[in-house]
Amino acid sequence: MMSEDDLAALEAADGAEASRLFLEQMILHHKGAVEMAQTQVDDGSNPDAVELAQTIIDAQTTEIQEMQDLLATL
């Protein structure tokens, strides 16, 4: 999650800087979700929860790549 300082920097930014900060924080957020979901895939016992976790991994990984591509264009 974003720290208060991160949030303040995002709120104060505009234009390309705001986009950069937003994308960087969202990438970190998504990576955290992937890590949590991977724990469920590796250690979970409920098949529905494991399936959901894999869906999260797949979707968030795709979104991370999209955000990294956008970040590279700034």
PDB file of N, H, CA, C and O in Angstrom:
ATOM      1  N   MET A   1       0.837  -1.181   0.000  1.00  0.00           N
ATOM      2  CA  MET A   1       0.000   0.000   0.000  1.00  0.00           C
ATOM      3  C   MET A   1       0.883   1.245   0.000  1.00  0.00           C
ATOM      4  O   MET A   1       2.046   1.224   0.402  1.00  0.00           O
ATOM      5  N   MET A   2       0.280   2.312  -0.464  1.00  0.00           N
ATOM      6  H   MET A   2      -0.665   2.330  -0.791  1.00  0.00           H
ATOM      7  CA  MET A   2       1.005   3.570  -0.532  1.00  0.00           C
ATOM      8  C   MET A   2       1.180   4.162   0.863  1.00  0.00           C
ATOM      9  O   MET A   2       0.289   4.091   1.710  1.00  0.00           O
ATOM     10  N   SER A   3       2.346   4.742   1.070  1.00  0.00           N
ATOM     11  H   SER A   3       3.070   4.799   0.382  1.00  0.00           H
ATOM     12  CA  SER A   3       2.565   5.466   2.321  1.00  0.00           C
ATOM     13  C   SER A   3       1.895   6.837   2.198  1.00  0.00           C
ATOM     14  O   SER A   3       1.491   7.250   1.112  1.00  0.00           O
ATOM     15  N   GLU A   4       1.788   7.520   3.313  1.00  0.00           N
ATOM     16  H   GLU A   4       2.116   7.185   4.196  1.00  0.00           H
ATOM     17  CA  GLU A   4       1.232   8.877   3.293  1.00  0.00           C
ATOM     18  C   GLU A   4       2.086   9.786   2.412  1.00  0.00           C
ATOM     19  O   GLU A   4       1.558  10.637   1.696  1.00  0.00           O
ATOM     20  N   ASP A   5       3.405   9.604   2.465  1.00  0.00           N
ATOM     21  H   ASP A   5       3.834   8.913   3.047  1.00  0.00           H
ATOM     22  CA  ASP A   5       4.302  10.413   1.643  1.00  0.00           C
ATOM     23  C   ASP A   5       4.089  10.125   0.157  1.00  0.00           C
ATOM     24  O   ASP A   5       4.087  11.044  -0.662  1.00  0.00           O
ATOM     25  N   ASP A   6       3.909   8.845  -0.191  1.00  0.00           N
ATOM     26  H   ASP A   6       3.910   8.099   0.474  1.00  0.00           H
ATOM     27  CA  ASP A   6       3.644   8.479  -1.583  1.00  0.00           C
ATOM     28  C   ASP A   6       2.348   9.108  -2.077  1.00  0.00           C
ATOM     29  O   ASP A   6       2.288   9.651  -3.180  1.00  0.00           O
ATOM     30  N   LEU A   7       1.323   9.029  -1.253  1.00  0.00           N
ATOM     31  H   LEU A   7       1.372   8.588  -0.356  1.00  0.00           H
ATOM     32  CA  LEU A   7       0.028   9.590  -1.619  1.00  0.00           C
ATOM     33  C   LEU A   7       0.111  11.108  -1.770  1.00  0.00           C
ATOM     34  O   LEU A   7      -0.472  11.674  -2.694  1.00  0.00           O
ATOM     35  N   ALA A   8       0.823  11.756  -0.878  1.00  0.00           N
ATOM     36  H   ALA A   8       1.297  11.297  -0.126  1.00  0.00           H
ATOM     37  CA  ALA A   8       0.987  13.212  -0.956  1.00  0.00           C
ATOM     38  C   ALA A   8       1.736  13.598  -2.224  1.00  0.00           C
ATOM     39  O   ALA A   8       1.386  14.584  -2.873  1.00  0.00           O
ATOM     40  N   ALA A   9       2.764  12.833  -2.582  1.00  0.00           N
ATOM     41  H   ALA A   9       3.049  12.033  -2.054  1.00  0.00           H
ATOM     42  CA  ALA A   9       3.522  13.117  -3.804  1.00  0.00           C
ATOM     43  C   ALA A   9       2.629  12.959  -5.027  1.00  0.00           C
ATOM     44  O   ALA A   9       2.693  13.769  -5.952  1.00  0.00           O
ATOM     45  N   LEU A  10       1.802  11.926  -5.036  1.00  0.00           N
ATOM     46  H   LEU A  10       1.751  11.268  -4.285  1.00  0.00           H
ATOM     47  CA  LEU A  10       0.891  11.720  -6.159  1.00  0.00           C
ATOM     48  C   LEU A  10      -0.127  12.852  -6.248  1.00  0.00           C
ATOM     49  O   LEU A  10      -0.406  13.351  -7.338  1.00  0.00           O
ATOM     50  N   GLU A  11      -0.673  13.254  -5.123  1.00  0.00           N
ATOM     51  H   GLU A  11      -0.446  12.848  -4.237  1.00  0.00           H
ATOM     52  CA  GLU A  11      -1.659  14.335  -5.111  1.00  0.00           C
ATOM     53  C   GLU A  11      -1.052  15.659  -5.571  1.00  0.00           C
ATOM     54  O   GLU A  11      -1.742  16.483  -6.173  1.00  0.00           O
ATOM     55  N   ALA A  12       0.232  15.865  -5.291  1.00  0.00           N
ATOM     56  H   ALA A  12       0.792  15.196  -4.802  1.00  0.00           H
ATOM     57  CA  ALA A  12       0.894  17.119  -5.655  1.00  0.00           C
ATOM     58  C   ALA A  12       1.380  17.124  -7.107  1.00  0.00           C
ATOM     59  O   ALA A  12       1.655  18.187  -7.663  1.00  0.00           O
ATOM     60  N   ALA A  13       1.484  15.975  -7.706  1.00  0.00           N
ATOM     61  H   ALA A  13       1.261  15.111  -7.254  1.00  0.00           H
ATOM     62  CA  ALA A  13       2.034  15.863  -9.057  1.00  0.00           C
ATOM     63  C   ALA A  13       0.968  16.149 -10.106  1.00  0.00           C
ATOM     64  O   ALA A  13      -0.233  16.073  -9.846  1.00  0.00           O
ATOM     65  N   ASP A  14       1.448  16.478 -11.290  1.00  0.00           N
ATOM     66  H   ASP A  14       2.423  16.540 -11.501  1.00  0.00           H
ATOM     67  CA  ASP A  14       0.524  16.603 -12.414  1.00  0.00           C
ATOM     68  C   ASP A  14       1.230  16.155 -13.691  1.00  0.00           C
ATOM     69  O   ASP A  14       2.446  15.963 -13.713  1.00  0.00           O
ATOM     70  N   GLY A  15       0.453  15.996 -14.735  1.00  0.00           N
ATOM     71  H   GLY A  15      -0.535  16.151 -14.717  1.00  0.00           H
ATOM     72  CA  GLY A  15       1.010  15.611 -16.025  1.00  0.00           C
ATOM     73  C   GLY A  15       1.737  14.281 -15.996  1.00  0.00           C
ATOM     74  O   GLY A  15       1.291  13.323 -15.364  1.00  0.00           O
ATOM     75  N   ALA A  16       2.858  14.240 -16.687  1.00  0.00           N
ATOM     76  H   ALA A  16       3.220  15.019 -17.200  1.00  0.00           H
ATOM     77  CA  ALA A  16       3.636  13.011 -16.816  1.00  0.00           C
ATOM     78  C   ALA A  16       4.134  12.501 -15.464  1.00  0.00           C
ATOM     79  O   ALA A  16       4.224  11.294 -15.239  1.00  0.00           O
ATOM     80  N   GLU A  17       4.456  13.433 -14.570  1.00  0.00           N
ATOM     81  H   GLU A  17       4.383  14.414 -14.752  1.00  0.00           H
ATOM     82  CA  GLU A  17       4.931  13.025 -13.241  1.00  0.00           C
ATOM     83  C   GLU A  17       3.833  12.297 -12.474  1.00  0.00           C
ATOM     84  O   GLU A  17       4.100  11.296 -11.809  1.00  0.00           O
ATOM     85  N   ALA A  18       2.619  12.783 -12.561  1.00  0.00           N
ATOM     86  H   ALA A  18       2.402  13.596 -13.102  1.00  0.00           H
ATOM     87  CA  ALA A  18       1.495  12.109 -11.903  1.00  0.00           C
ATOM     88  C   ALA A  18       1.286  10.726 -12.504  1.00  0.00           C
ATOM     89  O   ALA A  18       1.050   9.758 -11.781  1.00  0.00           O
ATOM     90  N   SER A  19       1.372  10.637 -13.804  1.00  0.00           N
ATOM     91  H   SER A  19       1.564  11.424 -14.391  1.00  0.00           H
ATOM     92  CA  SER A  19       1.211   9.334 -14.468  1.00  0.00           C
ATOM     93  C   SER A  19       2.303   8.373 -14.030  1.00  0.00           C
ATOM     94  O   SER A  19       2.033   7.207 -13.739  1.00  0.00           O
ATOM     95  N   ARG A  20       3.541   8.862 -13.984  1.00  0.00           N
ATOM     96  H   ARG A  20       3.761   9.809 -14.221  1.00  0.00           H
ATOM     97  CA  ARG A  20       4.666   8.013 -13.577  1.00  0.00           C
ATOM     98  C   ARG A  20       4.476   7.498 -12.153  1.00  0.00           C
ATOM     99  O   ARG A  20       4.621   6.303 -11.892  1.00  0.00           O
ATOM    100  N   LEU A  21       4.151   8.405 -11.240  1.00  0.00           N
ATOM    101  H   LEU A  21       4.033   9.375 -11.452  1.00  0.00           H
ATOM    102  CA  LEU A  21       3.965   7.995  -9.848  1.00  0.00           C
ATOM    103  C   LEU A  21       2.808   7.007  -9.708  1.00  0.00           C
ATOM    104  O   LEU A  21       2.916   6.016  -8.985  1.00  0.00           O
ATOM    105  N   PHE A  22       1.709   7.278 -10.397  1.00  0.00           N
ATOM    106  H   PHE A  22       1.621   8.083 -10.984  1.00  0.00           H
ATOM    107  CA  PHE A  22       0.560   6.378 -10.357  1.00  0.00           C
ATOM    108  C   PHE A  22       0.953   4.985 -10.848  1.00  0.00           C
ATOM    109  O   PHE A  22       0.676   3.988 -10.182  1.00  0.00           O
ATOM    110  N   LEU A  23       1.593   4.919 -12.004  1.00  0.00           N
ATOM    111  H   LEU A  23       1.818   5.730 -12.546  1.00  0.00           H
ATOM    112  CA  LEU A  23       1.966   3.621 -12.569  1.00  0.00           C
ATOM    113  C   LEU A  23       2.956   2.874 -11.675  1.00  0.00           C
ATOM    114  O   LEU A  23       2.824   1.666 -11.475  1.00  0.00           O
ATOM    115  N   GLU A  24       3.937   3.580 -11.142  1.00  0.00           N
ATOM    116  H   GLU A  24       4.044   4.561 -11.303  1.00  0.00           H
ATOM    117  CA  GLU A  24       4.912   2.923 -10.264  1.00  0.00           C
ATOM    118  C   GLU A  24       4.236   2.326  -9.030  1.00  0.00           C
ATOM    119  O   GLU A  24       4.542   1.203  -8.630  1.00  0.00           O
ATOM    120  N   GLN A  25       3.320   3.079  -8.431  1.00  0.00           N
ATOM    121  H   GLN A  25       3.072   3.992  -8.755  1.00  0.00           H
ATOM    122  CA  GLN A  25       2.638   2.575  -7.240  1.00  0.00           C
ATOM    123  C   GLN A  25       1.690   1.432  -7.574  1.00  0.00           C
ATOM    124  O   GLN A  25       1.583   0.473  -6.811  1.00  0.00           O
ATOM    125  N   MET A  26       1.005   1.526  -8.699  1.00  0.00           N
ATOM    126  H   MET A  26       1.092   2.306  -9.319  1.00  0.00           H
ATOM    127  CA  MET A  26       0.095   0.441  -9.089  1.00  0.00           C
ATOM    128  C   MET A  26       0.855  -0.831  -9.430  1.00  0.00           C
ATOM    129  O   MET A  26       0.376  -1.929  -9.149  1.00  0.00           O
ATOM    130  N   ILE A  27       2.026  -0.701 -10.027  1.00  0.00           N
ATOM    131  H   ILE A  27       2.415   0.192 -10.255  1.00  0.00           H
ATOM    132  CA  ILE A  27       2.851  -1.872 -10.315  1.00  0.00           C
ATOM    133  C   ILE A  27       3.230  -2.559  -9.008  1.00  0.00           C
ATOM    134  O   ILE A  27       3.124  -3.780  -8.889  1.00  0.00           O
ATOM    135  N   LEU A  28       3.668  -1.781  -8.037  1.00  0.00           N
ATOM    136  H   LEU A  28       3.754  -0.790  -8.133  1.00  0.00           H
ATOM    137  CA  LEU A  28       4.013  -2.362  -6.728  1.00  0.00           C
ATOM    138  C   LEU A  28       2.800  -3.031  -6.086  1.00  0.00           C
ATOM    139  O   LEU A  28       2.907  -4.121  -5.523  1.00  0.00           O
ATOM    140  N   HIS A  29       1.659  -2.377  -6.173  1.00  0.00           N
ATOM    141  H   HIS A  29       1.571  -1.492  -6.630  1.00  0.00           H
ATOM    142  CA  HIS A  29       0.423  -2.917  -5.606  1.00  0.00           C
ATOM    143  C   HIS A  29       0.064  -4.256  -6.266  1.00  0.00           C
ATOM    144  O   HIS A  29      -0.266  -5.223  -5.580  1.00  0.00           O
ATOM    145  N   HIS A  30       0.130  -4.300  -7.576  1.00  0.00           N
ATOM    146  H   HIS A  30       0.398  -3.514  -8.134  1.00  0.00           H
ATOM    147  CA  HIS A  30      -0.195  -5.529  -8.299  1.00  0.00           C
ATOM    148  C   HIS A  30       0.814  -6.639  -7.990  1.00  0.00           C
ATOM    149  O   HIS A  30       0.436  -7.802  -7.848  1.00  0.00           O
ATOM    150  N   LYS A  31       2.087  -6.282  -7.888  1.00  0.00           N
ATOM    151  H   LYS A  31       2.394  -5.338  -8.004  1.00  0.00           H
ATOM    152  CA  LYS A  31       3.093  -7.296  -7.547  1.00  0.00           C
ATOM    153  C   LYS A  31       2.803  -7.894  -6.174  1.00  0.00           C
ATOM    154  O   LYS A  31       2.998  -9.093  -5.969  1.00  0.00           O
ATOM    155  N   GLY A  32       2.344  -7.080  -5.238  1.00  0.00           N
ATOM    156  H   GLY A  32       2.186  -6.107  -5.404  1.00  0.00           H
ATOM    157  CA  GLY A  32       1.963  -7.589  -3.924  1.00  0.00           C
ATOM    158  C   GLY A  32       0.791  -8.551  -4.017  1.00  0.00           C
ATOM    159  O   GLY A  32       0.763  -9.569  -3.327  1.00  0.00           O
ATOM    160  N   ALA A  33      -0.174  -8.233  -4.868  1.00  0.00           N
ATOM    161  H   ALA A  33      -0.151  -7.406  -5.429  1.00  0.00           H
ATOM    162  CA  ALA A  33      -1.323  -9.119  -5.060  1.00  0.00           C
ATOM    163  C   ALA A  33      -0.895 -10.439  -5.672  1.00  0.00           C
ATOM    164  O   ALA A  33      -1.379 -11.498  -5.273  1.00  0.00           O
ATOM    165  N   VAL A  34       0.009 -10.380  -6.636  1.00  0.00           N
ATOM    166  H   VAL A  34       0.402  -9.520  -6.959  1.00  0.00           H
ATOM    167  CA  VAL A  34       0.511 -11.607  -7.263  1.00  0.00           C
ATOM    168  C   VAL A  34       1.232 -12.470  -6.227  1.00  0.00           C
ATOM    169  O   VAL A  34       1.056 -13.688  -6.194  1.00  0.00           O
ATOM    170  N   GLU A  35       2.034 -11.839  -5.392  1.00  0.00           N
ATOM    171  H   GLU A  35       2.177 -10.850  -5.419  1.00  0.00           H
ATOM    172  CA  GLU A  35       2.758 -12.584  -4.355  1.00  0.00           C
ATOM    173  C   GLU A  35       1.788 -13.269  -3.391  1.00  0.00           C
ATOM    174  O   GLU A  35       1.968 -14.437  -3.045  1.00  0.00           O
ATOM    175  N   MET A  36       0.768 -12.542  -2.964  1.00  0.00           N
ATOM    176  H   MET A  36       0.621 -11.593  -3.245  1.00  0.00           H
ATOM    177  CA  MET A  36      -0.224 -13.126  -2.057  1.00  0.00           C
ATOM    178  C   MET A  36      -0.970 -14.283  -2.728  1.00  0.00           C
ATOM    179  O   MET A  36      -1.178 -15.334  -2.122  1.00  0.00           O
ATOM    180  N   ALA A  37      -1.365 -14.079  -3.975  1.00  0.00           N
ATOM    181  H   ALA A  37      -1.196 -13.225  -4.468  1.00  0.00           H
ATOM    182  CA  ALA A  37      -2.094 -15.117  -4.695  1.00  0.00           C
ATOM    183  C   ALA A  37      -1.222 -16.346  -4.922  1.00  0.00           C
ATOM    184  O   ALA A  37      -1.707 -17.476  -4.868  1.00  0.00           O
ATOM    185  N   GLN A  38       0.057 -16.125  -5.174  1.00  0.00           N
ATOM    186  H   GLN A  38       0.451 -15.207  -5.217  1.00  0.00           H
ATOM    187  CA  GLN A  38       0.960 -17.263  -5.389  1.00  0.00           C
ATOM    188  C   GLN A  38       1.071 -18.113  -4.128  1.00  0.00           C
ATOM    189  O   GLN A  38       1.184 -19.336  -4.213  1.00  0.00           O
ATOM    190  N   THR A  39       1.040 -17.478  -2.968  1.00  0.00           N
ATOM    191  H   THR A  39       0.948 -16.485  -2.899  1.00  0.00           H
ATOM    192  CA  THR A  39       1.044 -18.230  -1.711  1.00  0.00           C
ATOM    193  C   THR A  39      -0.171 -19.140  -1.631  1.00  0.00           C
ATOM    194  O   THR A  39      -0.069 -20.286  -1.195  1.00  0.00           O
ATOM    195  N   GLN A  40      -1.321 -18.627  -2.054  1.00  0.00           N
ATOM    196  H   GLN A  40      -1.404 -17.696  -2.409  1.00  0.00           H
ATOM    197  CA  GLN A  40      -2.541 -19.441  -2.052  1.00  0.00           C
ATOM    198  C   GLN A  40      -2.417 -20.602  -3.033  1.00  0.00           C
ATOM    199  O   GLN A  40      -2.802 -21.726  -2.713  1.00  0.00           O
ATOM    200  N   VAL A  41      -1.881 -20.339  -4.225  1.00  0.00           N
ATOM    201  H   VAL A  41      -1.568 -19.426  -4.484  1.00  0.00           H
ATOM    202  CA  VAL A  41      -1.704 -21.411  -5.213  1.00  0.00           C
ATOM    203  C   VAL A  41      -0.769 -22.485  -4.662  1.00  0.00           C
ATOM    204  O   VAL A  41      -1.023 -23.680  -4.814  1.00  0.00           O
ATOM    205  N   ASP A  42       0.313 -22.048  -4.021  1.00  0.00           N
ATOM    206  H   ASP A  42       0.519 -21.078  -3.898  1.00  0.00           H
ATOM    207  CA  ASP A  42       1.311 -22.993  -3.508  1.00  0.00           C
ATOM    208  C   ASP A  42       0.838 -23.756  -2.280  1.00  0.00           C
ATOM    209  O   ASP A  42       1.161 -24.934  -2.124  1.00  0.00           O
ATOM    210  N   ASP A  43       0.079 -23.106  -1.407  1.00  0.00           N
ATOM    211  H   ASP A  43      -0.184 -22.150  -1.533  1.00  0.00           H
ATOM    212  CA  ASP A  43      -0.217 -23.688  -0.097  1.00  0.00           C
ATOM    213  C   ASP A  43      -1.697 -23.880   0.204  1.00  0.00           C
ATOM    214  O   ASP A  43      -2.048 -24.474   1.223  1.00  0.00           O
ATOM    215  N   GLY A  44      -2.569 -23.385  -0.671  1.00  0.00           N
ATOM    216  H   GLY A  44      -2.284 -22.902  -1.499  1.00  0.00           H
ATOM    217  CA  GLY A  44      -3.997 -23.434  -0.392  1.00  0.00           C
ATOM    218  C   GLY A  44      -4.574 -24.830  -0.533  1.00  0.00           C
ATOM    219  O   GLY A  44      -4.043 -25.671  -1.259  1.00  0.00           O
ATOM    220  N   SER A  45      -5.666 -25.058   0.171  1.00  0.00           N
ATOM    221  H   SER A  45      -6.097 -24.374   0.760  1.00  0.00           H
ATOM    222  CA  SER A  45      -6.313 -26.368   0.121  1.00  0.00           C
ATOM    223  C   SER A  45      -7.711 -26.312  -0.497  1.00  0.00           C
ATOM    224  O   SER A  45      -8.261 -27.346  -0.879  1.00  0.00           O
ATOM    225  N   ASN A  46      -8.284 -25.120  -0.597  1.00  0.00           N
ATOM    226  H   ASN A  46      -7.837 -24.281  -0.287  1.00  0.00           H
ATOM    227  CA  ASN A  46      -9.614 -24.988  -1.168  1.00  0.00           C
ATOM    228  C   ASN A  46      -9.481 -24.796  -2.681  1.00  0.00           C
ATOM    229  O   ASN A  46      -8.925 -23.789  -3.121  1.00  0.00           O
ATOM    230  N   PRO A  47      -9.972 -25.727  -3.474  1.00  0.00           N
ATOM    231  CA  PRO A  47      -9.795 -25.640  -4.929  1.00  0.00           C
ATOM    232  C   PRO A  47     -10.354 -24.356  -5.538  1.00  0.00           C
ATOM    233  O   PRO A  47      -9.767 -23.818  -6.477  1.00  0.00           O
ATOM    234  N   ASP A  48     -11.470 -23.859  -5.025  1.00  0.00           N
ATOM    235  H   ASP A  48     -11.947 -24.295  -4.262  1.00  0.00           H
ATOM    236  CA  ASP A  48     -12.041 -22.624  -5.552  1.00  0.00           C
ATOM    237  C   ASP A  48     -11.133 -21.431  -5.261  1.00  0.00           C
ATOM    238  O   ASP A  48     -10.951 -20.564  -6.115  1.00  0.00           O
ATOM    239  N   ALA A  49     -10.572 -21.389  -4.073  1.00  0.00           N
ATOM    240  H   ALA A  49     -10.719 -22.094  -3.379  1.00  0.00           H
ATOM    241  CA  ALA A  49      -9.671 -20.299  -3.709  1.00  0.00           C
ATOM    242  C   ALA A  49      -8.381 -20.368  -4.522  1.00  0.00           C
ATOM    243  O   ALA A  49      -7.851 -19.339  -4.941  1.00  0.00           O
ATOM    244  N   VAL A  50      -7.885 -21.564  -4.741  1.00  0.00           N
ATOM    245  H   VAL A  50      -8.316 -22.400  -4.401  1.00  0.00           H
ATOM    246  CA  VAL A  50      -6.676 -21.738  -5.558  1.00  0.00           C
ATOM    247  C   VAL A  50      -6.947 -21.298  -6.996  1.00  0.00           C
ATOM    248  O   VAL A  50      -6.114 -20.636  -7.614  1.00  0.00           O
ATOM    249  N   GLU A  51      -8.105 -21.666  -7.520  1.00  0.00           N
ATOM    250  H   GLU A  51      -8.782 -22.204  -7.017  1.00  0.00           H
ATOM    251  CA  GLU A  51      -8.466 -21.259  -8.881  1.00  0.00           C
ATOM    252  C   GLU A  51      -8.588 -19.741  -8.983  1.00  0.00           C
ATOM    253  O   GLU A  51      -8.109 -19.144  -9.948  1.00  0.00           O
ATOM    254  N   LEU A  52      -9.224 -19.116  -7.996  1.00  0.00           N
ATOM    255  H   LEU A  52      -9.613 -19.601  -7.213  1.00  0.00           H
ATOM    256  CA  LEU A  52      -9.336 -17.668  -7.973  1.00  0.00           C
ATOM    257  C   LEU A  52      -7.953 -17.027  -7.894  1.00  0.00           C
ATOM    258  O   LEU A  52      -7.679 -16.047  -8.587  1.00  0.00           O
ATOM    259  N   ALA A  53      -7.094 -17.576  -7.062  1.00  0.00           N
ATOM    260  H   ALA A  53      -7.316 -18.372  -6.500  1.00  0.00           H
ATOM    261  CA  ALA A  53      -5.747 -17.032  -6.924  1.00  0.00           C
ATOM    262  C   ALA A  53      -5.000 -17.098  -8.252  1.00  0.00           C
ATOM    263  O   ALA A  53      -4.282 -16.161  -8.601  1.00  0.00           O
ATOM    264  N   GLN A  54      -5.156 -18.175  -8.986  1.00  0.00           N
ATOM    265  H   GLN A  54      -5.739 -18.936  -8.702  1.00  0.00           H
ATOM    266  CA  GLN A  54      -4.485 -18.286 -10.282  1.00  0.00           C
ATOM    267  C   GLN A  54      -5.043 -17.271 -11.274  1.00  0.00           C
ATOM    268  O   GLN A  54      -4.302 -16.699 -12.072  1.00  0.00           O
ATOM    269  N   THR A  55      -6.344 -17.054 -11.217  1.00  0.00           N
ATOM    270  H   THR A  55      -6.947 -17.519 -10.569  1.00  0.00           H
ATOM    271  CA  THR A  55      -6.966 -16.035 -12.073  1.00  0.00           C
ATOM    272  C   THR A  55      -6.398 -14.654 -11.755  1.00  0.00           C
ATOM    273  O   THR A  55      -6.127 -13.862 -12.658  1.00  0.00           O
ATOM    274  N   ILE A  56      -6.222 -14.378 -10.476  1.00  0.00           N
ATOM    275  H   ILE A  56      -6.443 -15.021  -9.743  1.00  0.00           H
ATOM    276  CA  ILE A  56      -5.648 -13.098 -10.045  1.00  0.00           C
ATOM    277  C   ILE A  56      -4.224 -12.966 -10.559  1.00  0.00           C
ATOM    278  O   ILE A  56      -3.844 -11.914 -11.074  1.00  0.00           O
ATOM    279  N   ILE A  57      -3.440 -14.018 -10.425  1.00  0.00           N
ATOM    280  H   ILE A  57      -3.749 -14.872 -10.007  1.00  0.00           H
ATOM    281  CA  ILE A  57      -2.053 -13.994 -10.908  1.00  0.00           C
ATOM    282  C   ILE A  57      -2.018 -13.684 -12.398  1.00  0.00           C
ATOM    283  O   ILE A  57      -1.253 -12.828 -12.842  1.00  0.00           O
ATOM    284  N   ASP A  58      -2.840 -14.375 -13.162  1.00  0.00           N
ATOM    285  H   ASP A  58      -3.462 -15.070 -12.801  1.00  0.00           H
ATOM    286  CA  ASP A  58      -2.840 -14.194 -14.610  1.00  0.00           C
ATOM    287  C   ASP A  58      -3.237 -12.763 -14.985  1.00  0.00           C
ATOM    288  O   ASP A  58      -2.575 -12.127 -15.806  1.00  0.00           O
ATOM    289  N   ALA A  59      -4.310 -12.265 -14.386  1.00  0.00           N
ATOM    290  H   ALA A  59      -4.848 -12.782 -13.719  1.00  0.00           H
ATOM    291  CA  ALA A  59      -4.804 -10.930 -14.725  1.00  0.00           C
ATOM    292  C   ALA A  59      -3.834  -9.840 -14.275  1.00  0.00           C
ATOM    293  O   ALA A  59      -3.536  -8.918 -15.034  1.00  0.00           O
ATOM    294  N   GLN A  60      -3.349  -9.946 -13.055  1.00  0.00           N
ATOM    295  H   GLN A  60      -3.591 -10.695 -12.439  1.00  0.00           H
ATOM    296  CA  GLN A  60      -2.478  -8.905 -12.512  1.00  0.00           C
ATOM    297  C   GLN A  60      -1.128  -8.892 -13.234  1.00  0.00           C
ATOM    298  O   GLN A  60      -0.541  -7.829 -13.433  1.00  0.00           O
ATOM    299  N   THR A  61      -0.641 -10.058 -13.619  1.00  0.00           N
ATOM    300  H   THR A  61      -1.118 -10.921 -13.457  1.00  0.00           H
ATOM    301  CA  THR A  61       0.622 -10.122 -14.355  1.00  0.00           C
ATOM    302  C   THR A  61       0.482  -9.420 -15.706  1.00  0.00           C
ATOM    303  O   THR A  61       1.382  -8.693 -16.129  1.00  0.00           O
ATOM    304  N   THR A  62      -0.634  -9.636 -16.372  1.00  0.00           N
ATOM    305  H   THR A  62      -1.365 -10.227 -16.029  1.00  0.00           H
ATOM    306  CA  THR A  62      -0.898  -8.953 -17.640  1.00  0.00           C
ATOM    307  C   THR A  62      -0.965  -7.443 -17.426  1.00  0.00           C
ATOM    308  O   THR A  62      -0.402  -6.675 -18.205  1.00  0.00           O
ATOM    309  N   GLU A  63      -1.650  -7.027 -16.376  1.00  0.00           N
ATOM    310  H   GLU A  63      -2.107  -7.651 -15.743  1.00  0.00           H
ATOM    311  CA  GLU A  63      -1.771  -5.597 -16.093  1.00  0.00           C
ATOM    312  C   GLU A  63      -0.426  -4.986 -15.724  1.00  0.00           C
ATOM    313  O   GLU A  63      -0.144  -3.848 -16.098  1.00  0.00           O
ATOM    314  N   ILE A  64       0.402  -5.718 -15.003  1.00  0.00           N
ATOM    315  H   ILE A  64       0.173  -6.643 -14.699  1.00  0.00           H
ATOM    316  CA  ILE A  64       1.749  -5.221 -14.671  1.00  0.00           C
ATOM    317  C   ILE A  64       2.513  -4.940 -15.955  1.00  0.00           C
ATOM    318  O   ILE A  64       3.146  -3.892 -16.084  1.00  0.00           O
ATOM    319  N   GLN A  65       2.462  -5.865 -16.906  1.00  0.00           N
ATOM    320  H   GLN A  65       1.948  -6.717 -16.802  1.00  0.00           H
ATOM    321  CA  GLN A  65       3.172  -5.669 -18.163  1.00  0.00           C
ATOM    322  C   GLN A  65       2.630  -4.458 -18.911  1.00  0.00           C
ATOM    323  O   GLN A  65       3.401  -3.671 -19.461  1.00  0.00           O
ATOM    324  N   GLU A  66       1.321  -4.307 -18.935  1.00  0.00           N
ATOM    325  H   GLU A  66       0.695  -4.946 -18.489  1.00  0.00           H
ATOM    326  CA  GLU A  66       0.721  -3.141 -19.596  1.00  0.00           C
ATOM    327  C   GLU A  66       1.183  -1.842 -18.945  1.00  0.00           C
ATOM    328  O   GLU A  66       1.497  -0.877 -19.641  1.00  0.00           O
ATOM    329  N   MET A  67       1.226  -1.813 -17.627  1.00  0.00           N
ATOM    330  H   MET A  67       0.971  -2.597 -17.062  1.00  0.00           H
ATOM    331  CA  MET A  67       1.647  -0.607 -16.924  1.00  0.00           C
ATOM    332  C   MET A  67       3.137  -0.338 -17.146  1.00  0.00           C
ATOM    333  O   MET A  67       3.541   0.817 -17.284  1.00  0.00           O
ATOM    334  N   GLN A  68       3.953  -1.386 -17.180  1.00  0.00           N
ATOM    335  H   GLN A  68       3.625  -2.324 -17.068  1.00  0.00           H
ATOM    336  CA  GLN A  68       5.371  -1.206 -17.454  1.00  0.00           C
ATOM    337  C   GLN A  68       5.577  -0.655 -18.867  1.00  0.00           C
ATOM    338  O   GLN A  68       6.444   0.191 -19.085  1.00  0.00           O
ATOM    339  N   ASP A  69       4.788  -1.130 -19.813  1.00  0.00           N
ATOM    340  H   ASP A  69       4.084  -1.818 -19.636  1.00  0.00           H
ATOM    341  CA  ASP A  69       4.864  -0.611 -21.180  1.00  0.00           C
ATOM    342  C   ASP A  69       4.472   0.864 -21.220  1.00  0.00           C
ATOM    343  O   ASP A  69       5.126   1.664 -21.888  1.00  0.00           O
ATOM    344  N   LEU A  70       3.409   1.221 -20.508  1.00  0.00           N
ATOM    345  H   LEU A  70       2.878   0.570 -19.965  1.00  0.00           H
ATOM    346  CA  LEU A  70       3.000   2.625 -20.441  1.00  0.00           C
ATOM    347  C   LEU A  70       4.081   3.482 -19.786  1.00  0.00           C
ATOM    348  O   LEU A  70       4.373   4.586 -20.244  1.00  0.00           O
ATOM    349  N   LEU A  71       4.660   2.970 -18.725  1.00  0.00           N
ATOM    350  H   LEU A  71       4.423   2.073 -18.352  1.00  0.00           H
ATOM    351  CA  LEU A  71       5.706   3.702 -18.004  1.00  0.00           C
ATOM    352  C   LEU A  71       6.895   3.977 -18.919  1.00  0.00           C
ATOM    353  O   LEU A  71       7.512   5.039 -18.844  1.00  0.00           O
ATOM    354  N   ALA A  72       7.205   3.032 -19.766  1.00  0.00           N
ATOM    355  H   ALA A  72       6.704   2.169 -19.827  1.00  0.00           H
ATOM    356  CA  ALA A  72       8.342   3.194 -20.686  1.00  0.00           C
ATOM    357  C   ALA A  72       8.097   4.282 -21.723  1.00  0.00           C
ATOM    358  O   ALA A  72       9.044   4.780 -22.333  1.00  0.00           O
ATOM    359  N   THR A  73       6.835   4.656 -21.929  1.00  0.00           N
ATOM    360  H   THR A  73       6.066   4.252 -21.434  1.00  0.00           H
ATOM    361  CA  THR A  73       6.527   5.685 -22.926  1.00  0.00           C
ATOM    362  C   THR A  73       6.527   7.091 -22.342  1.00  0.00           C
ATOM    363  O   THR A  73       6.438   8.067 -23.087  1.00  0.00           O
ATOM    364  N   LEU A  74       6.625   7.206 -21.039  1.00  0.00           N
ATOM    365  H   LEU A  74       6.697   6.413 -20.434  1.00  0.00           H
ATOM    366  CA  LEU A  74       6.570   8.542 -20.409  1.00  0.00           C
ATOM    367  C   LEU A  74       7.903   9.269 -20.533  1.00  0.00           C
ATOM    368  O   LEU A  74       8.036  10.398 -20.061  1.00  0.00           O
TER     369      LEU A  74
END
